[in-house]
Amino acid sequence: MAPDLFERIVRREPLAGDGKSGSQLERCWLDSGSVVVVKHADAVHDWIMQATSDDGRIATLWDQRVFAQVPRSIEHAMLDARRTPTGAVVVMKDVSASLFIEGAQMRVAHKRVIAAAAEVHRRFARHTLQGLCPLSHLYAFLSPGVCARFAEDHDVPRLAIDGWARFHDIVPDEVSSAIAAIHAEPDLLANALLARESTLVHGDLKLANLGAEARRIIVIDWGTLTTWGPPAVDYAWYMAINAAALGVDHDQLLADVRAQLQLHDDAALRLALLGALAQLGWEKALGATSDDPMIREREEAGLAWWIARARQALERWTP
């Protein structure tokens, strides 16, 4: 791609994103007629960038040629990235037509998705990369204390504060205390995980960032949450944020994940599952206390599963 790609844009129009972070998207036309998507990752507007001290790390990944090394089975869609005074601006292929819209679509490709993630983990296992999201930030950005800074202007932090209050009301004391301790000092969990074999971790393998083509799995939205840690960190978040949409039993999901861990590290997996509860326990608690009886029943069962995994982790590790 020519180095003057940004200057070749001749037409722009706003593009709706998921609206959860605050970053802005545009669909743009190049002078050749090609259509691209431009993302303005601006910490002035993006609360997740602020919460994770992201000063434009997607551009840092680009400059280190990370995307040139991503396995060919993955479409990362990246074409160019440049740092700005308050973040970065990114040009990507327009892959919107192939992104998953609903869980049923991802369910068909579920094993391909986690296999693709495993390829990334293997590819970067012995690399040295700079400018990644600190793992401790990954476990803190959805905590009550951090969310309180952004709740006035953003929906997710506001919901998370409510959800954490419910979480601590309904989960057993030992789990509640452990999650509170991780929120208060996330380095405790991060350091325990970083003592395990680590690699490049995408950090946000959720439905909206994934898709499928005939021969490639689409994985977009690298940067802000991309970190260094055991592969289990990616898989635990994937399970926690996608299980309801996938409609797959938690034990089956865990079995599928274990099948992709080339050298199974049970200690890292236990810790990562505890970490995922420290990230998304608020969401599980909101579901488990829903006014809708069908949602409440499903999410109560899901929360019970996550509580059991937390207890297993706490049998061998105490924050």
C-alpha positions in Angstrom: 0.0 0.0 0.0 1.4 3.4 -0.9 2.7 5.4 2.0 0.4 8.3 1.1 -2.8 6.3 1.7 -4.3 8.9 4.1 -3.9 11.6 1.5 -5.7 9.5 -1.2 -9.1 9.7 0.6 -11.5 11.7 -1.5 -14.8 11.1 0.3 -15.9 10.4 3.8 -19.1 9.5 5.7 -19.7 8.6 9.3 -20.0 4.9 10.1 -21.8 3.6 13.1 -19.7 1.6 15.5 -20.7 -0.2 18.7 -20.7 3.1 20.5 -19.2 1.6 23.7 -15.8 3.2 23.8 -16.2 6.5 22.1 -13.9 6.1 19.1 -15.2 7.4 15.8 -15.4 5.4 12.5 -15.7 6.6 8.9 -16.3 4.8 5.6 -14.0 6.4 3.1 -13.4 6.3 -0.6 -9.9 6.4 -2.1 -9.1 8.1 -5.4 -9.0 4.6 -6.9 -12.6 4.0 -6.0 -11.7 1.5 -3.2 -13.7 1.7 0.0 -11.9 1.6 3.3 -12.8 2.2 7.0 -10.9 4.9 9.0 -10.9 4.6 12.8 -10.0 7.6 14.9 -8.7 6.2 18.1 -8.7 9.4 20.2 -8.1 9.3 23.9 -10.0 12.6 24.3 -13.3 10.7 23.4 -12.4 7.1 24.1 -12.9 6.1 27.7 -11.2 2.7 27.3 -8.1 4.4 25.9 -8.1 6.7 28.9 -8.6 3.8 31.4 -5.8 1.8 29.9 -3.3 4.6 29.3 -3.5 4.1 25.5 -1.6 6.9 23.8 -2.0 5.3 20.3 -0.6 1.8 20.8 -2.2 0.5 17.6 0.3 2.7 15.7 3.1 1.2 17.8 2.0 -2.3 16.8 2.0 -1.1 13.2 5.4 0.4 13.4 6.8 -2.9 14.9 5.4 -4.7 11.8 3.2 -6.9 14.1 0.5 -7.2 11.4 2.9 -8.4 8.8 3.6 -11.3 11.0 0.1 -12.3 11.9 -0.7 -15.8 10.4 -2.3 -15.8 7.0 -5.3 -17.6 8.3 -6.3 -14.3 9.9 -7.7 -11.2 8.2 -6.6 -8.3 10.5 -7.8 -5.7 7.9 -5.0 -3.3 8.8 -3.7 -1.1 5.9 -2.0 1.7 7.7 -1.8 3.4 11.1 -0.4 6.7 12.2 0.0 8.3 15.6 -1.8 11.5 16.4 -1.3 13.9 19.3 -4.1 12.2 21.3 -4.0 8.6 19.9 -3.9 7.2 16.4 -5.8 7.1 13.1 -6.1 3.8 11.3 -7.0 2.8 7.8 -8.6 -0.7 7.4 -10.1 -2.8 4.7 -13.9 -2.7 4.8 -14.7 -6.2 6.1 -18.1 -5.2 7.7 -20.0 -7.5 5.4 -18.2 -10.6 6.8 -18.3 -9.7 10.5 -20.5 -11.7 12.8 -23.8 -10.0 13.5 -25.3 -12.6 15.8 -24.1 -15.5 17.9 -25.6 -18.1 15.6 -23.1 -17.0 12.9 -20.2 -17.2 15.2 -21.3 -20.6 16.6 -20.7 -22.1 13.1 -17.1 -20.8 13.1 -16.4 -21.0 16.8 -13.7 -23.6 16.6 -12.1 -21.8 13.7 -12.0 -18.6 15.8 -10.2 -20.2 18.7 -7.9 -22.1 16.4 -6.9 -18.8 14.7 -6.3 -17.2 18.1 -4.0 -20.2 18.9 -2.0 -19.5 15.7 -1.4 -16.0 16.9 -0.3 -17.1 20.3 2.2 -19.6 18.8 3.5 -17.2 16.2 4.5 -14.5 18.8 5.5 -16.7 21.7 9.2 -15.8 21.5 8.8 -12.2 20.3 9.7 -9.0 22.2 7.1 -6.3 21.7 6.9 -2.8 23.0 4.0 -0.5 23.9 1.4 -3.2 24.7 -1.5 -2.7 27.2 -0.2 -3.6 30.7 -1.9 -6.8 31.8 -2.8 -5.1 35.0 -4.8 -2.5 33.1 -6.7 -5.2 31.3 -7.9 -6.4 34.8 -8.6 -2.9 36.1 -10.4 -1.0 33.3 -13.9 -2.5 34.2 -13.4 -2.3 37.9 -15.7 -0.1 40.0 -13.0 2.5 40.8 -12.0 3.0 37.2 -15.6 3.0 35.9 -16.5 5.7 38.4 -14.3 8.1 36.5 -16.3 7.6 33.3 -19.8 6.7 34.4 -21.2 10.2 34.0 -20.6 10.2 30.2 -20.5 6.5 29.2 -23.1 3.7 29.4 -20.8 0.7 30.0 -19.1 2.2 33.1 -22.4 3.3 34.5 -23.9 -0.3 34.1 -20.7 -1.8 35.5 -21.0 0.2 38.7 -24.5 -1.1 39.2 -23.5 -4.6 38.3 -20.6 -4.7 40.7 -22.8 -3.6 43.5 -25.2 -6.5 42.7 -22.3 -8.9 42.3 -21.0 -8.3 45.7 -24.5 -8.8 47.2 -25.1 -12.2 45.6 -21.8 -14.1 45.3 -20.2 -16.0 48.2 -18.0 -13.9 50.5 -14.7 -15.6 49.5 -15.3 -14.9 45.8 -16.5 -11.3 46.5 -13.4 -10.6 48.6 -11.0 -12.0 46.0 -12.5 -10.0 43.2 -12.4 -6.8 45.3 -8.8 -7.5 46.1 -7.9 -7.9 42.3 -9.8 -4.6 41.6 -7.8 -2.9 44.4 -4.4 -4.3 43.2 -4.6 -5.8 39.7 -0.8 -6.3 39.6 -1.3 -9.2 41.9 -3.2 -11.2 39.3 -1.2 -9.8 36.4 2.2 -10.8 37.9 0.9 -14.3 38.7 -0.1 -14.7 35.1 3.1 -13.2 33.7 5.0 -15.9 35.6 3.5 -18.3 33.1 4.6 -18.8 29.5 3.3 -15.7 27.6 2.7 -14.3 24.2 0.8 -11.6 22.2 -2.8 -11.5 23.3 -5.5 -9.7 21.3 -7.4 -8.9 24.4 -10.9 -8.4 23.0 -12.1 -11.4 21.1 -15.8 -10.5 21.2 -18.6 -11.0 18.6 -18.3 -7.5 17.2 -14.6 -7.9 16.5 -14.8 -11.2 14.7 -16.0 -12.6 11.4 -15.4 -15.3 8.8 -14.5 -15.6 5.2 -14.1 -18.8 3.2 -10.5 -19.3 4.2 -9.8 -16.7 6.9 -11.1 -15.6 10.3 -11.5 -11.9 10.7 -10.1 -10.4 13.8 -10.2 -6.6 14.1 -9.9 -3.9 16.8 -6.3 -4.5 17.8 -4.4 -2.1 20.0 -6.1 -0.7 23.0 -6.5 -4.0 24.9 -3.8 -5.9 23.1 -1.4 -7.2 25.8 1.2 -9.7 26.7 0.2 -12.7 28.8 -0.6 -16.4 28.6 -2.9 -17.5 25.8 -5.5 -18.4 28.4 -6.1 -14.6 28.9 -7.6 -14.4 25.4 -9.7 -17.6 25.8 -11.1 -16.7 29.2 -12.4 -13.3 28.0 -13.7 -15.0 24.8 -15.7 -17.4 27.0 -17.0 -14.7 29.4 -18.1 -12.2 26.8 -19.5 -14.6 24.1 -21.0 -17.6 25.9 -24.6 -16.3 26.0 -24.5 -15.2 22.3 -22.9 -18.5 21.3 -25.5 -20.6 23.2 -22.8 -23.2 23.9 -22.5 -24.9 27.3 -19.7 -23.4 29.4 -18.1 -26.9 30.0 -18.1 -27.5 26.2 -16.5 -24.1 25.6 -13.9 -24.9 28.2 -13.2 -28.2 26.5 -12.9 -26.5 23.2 -10.4 -24.0 24.6 -8.3 -26.7 26.3 -8.1 -28.5 22.9 -6.4 -25.4 21.5 -3.8 -24.9 24.3 -0.9 -26.7 22.7 1.0 -27.0 26.0 -1.8 -27.0 28.5 -1.1 -24.7 31.4 -3.8 -25.4 33.9 -2.5 -22.9 36.4 -2.7 -20.1 33.8 -6.2 -21.1 32.7 -7.5 -21.2 36.3 -6.0 -17.7 36.9 -7.3 -16.3 33.6 -10.9 -17.6 34.3 -10.7 -15.8 37.7 -9.5 -12.7 35.8 -12.4 -12.9 33.4 -14.8 -12.8 36.4 -12.9 -9.8 37.7 -13.6 -8.2 34.3 -17.1 -9.2 33.6 -18.6 -10.3 36.9 -20.7 -7.2 36.8 -22.4 -8.2 33.6 -23.1 -11.7 35.0 -24.7 -10.2 38.1 -26.9 -7.9 36.0 -28.2 -10.9 34.1 -28.6 -13.0 37.2 -30.8 -10.3 38.8 -32.7 -9.5 35.6 -36.5 -8.9 35.7 -36.8 -11.3 32.7 -37.2 -14.8 34.2 -35.6 -16.5 31.2 -32.6 -14.3 31.2 -32.3 -14.6 35.0 -32.4 -18.4 34.9 -29.8 -18.6 32.2 -27.5 -16.1 33.8 -27.8 -17.5 37.3 -26.6 -20.8 36.0 -23.8 -19.0 34.1 -22.7 -17.0 37.2 -22.7 -20.2 39.3 -20.3 -21.8 36.7 -18.0 -18.8 37.0 -18.1 -18.8 40.8 -17.1 -22.5 40.7 -14.1 -21.7 38.5 -13.1 -18.8 40.8 -13.2 -21.1 43.7 -10.9 -23.6 41.9 -8.4 -20.8 41.2 -8.6 -19.6 44.8 -7.7 -23.1 46.1 -4.2 -22.6 44.8 -3.8 -18.8 44.6 -4.9 -16.0 47.0 -4.8 -12.3 45.9 
